[in-house]
Amino acid sequence: PPPDATGDEAAYFAKLREQRTAVAVELLDGSVFRGVIEYYDRDMIKVNRTDGGGPNVFIRKRHVRMMWEETPPPAI
């Protein structure tokens, strides 16, 4: 079944939002947005940008190539 039908996708987005986990979202055109998930629904996600690269963005899920969690840089 599709991810939105199992509830797994919603649970994953809820976890990312609640823990304010930094993510990177790559679109089909190669653009990458970095930030934290503030909102999500069946069709889109809102990314609050933390990279100083501009305003917060709503992204339609159908335009996402991939998304990954960003790990903080190692402490030196």
C-alpha positions as CSV (number, residue, x, y, z in Angstrom):
1,P,0.0,0.0,0.0
2,P,1.1,3.6,-0.5
3,P,2.9,5.2,2.5
4,D,0.1,7.6,3.3
5,A,-2.4,4.7,3.5
6,T,-0.4,2.9,6.3
7,G,0.1,5.9,8.5
8,D,3.8,5.4,8.5
9,E,4.5,8.6,6.6
10,A,2.4,10.7,9.0
11,A,4.1,9.1,12.0
12,Y,7.5,9.9,10.5
13,F,6.7,13.5,9.7
14,A,5.2,13.9,13.2
15,K,8.4,12.6,14.8
16,L,10.5,15.0,12.7
17,R,8.3,17.9,13.6
18,E,8.1,17.2,17.3
19,Q,11.9,16.6,17.6
20,R,12.6,19.6,15.3
21,T,15.0,17.4,13.4
22,A,16.9,19.2,10.7
23,V,16.1,17.8,7.2
24,A,17.1,18.4,3.6
25,V,14.5,18.1,0.8
26,E,15.7,17.7,-2.7
27,L,13.2,18.5,-5.5
28,L,12.9,16.9,-8.9
29,D,14.7,19.9,-10.4
30,G,17.7,19.5,-8.1
31,S,16.9,22.4,-5.7
32,V,17.6,21.6,-2.1
33,F,15.8,23.2,0.9
34,R,17.2,22.7,4.4
35,G,15.3,23.4,7.6
36,V,12.8,21.8,10.0
37,I,9.3,20.5,9.3
38,E,6.6,22.8,10.7
39,Y,3.6,21.4,8.9
40,Y,2.6,18.5,6.7
41,D,-0.5,17.0,5.2
42,R,-1.4,14.5,2.5
43,D,-0.1,16.7,-0.3
44,M,2.6,19.0,1.1
45,I,5.1,19.9,3.7
46,K,6.2,23.2,5.1
47,V,9.9,23.6,5.7
48,N,11.1,26.4,8.1
49,R,14.5,27.2,6.6
50,T,17.4,27.4,8.9
51,D,20.1,27.9,6.4
52,G,19.5,31.6,6.0
53,G,18.7,31.0,2.4
54,G,15.3,32.7,2.2
55,P,11.7,32.4,3.4
56,N,10.0,29.3,4.7
57,V,8.5,27.2,1.9
58,F,5.5,25.0,1.2
59,I,6.6,22.0,-0.9
60,R,4.2,19.7,-2.8
61,K,5.2,16.1,-2.0
62,R,4.9,15.1,-5.7
63,H,7.8,17.5,-6.5
64,V,10.2,15.8,-3.9
65,R,12.9,13.5,-5.2
66,M,14.2,12.6,-1.8
67,M,14.4,13.8,1.8
68,W,17.0,13.0,4.4
69,E,17.7,13.9,8.0
70,E,20.7,16.3,8.5
71,T,23.1,15.3,11.2
72,P,24.8,18.0,13.2
73,P,28.5,18.5,12.5
74,P,30.8,16.6,14.9
75,A,32.1,18.5,17.9
76,I,35.8,19.2,17.7
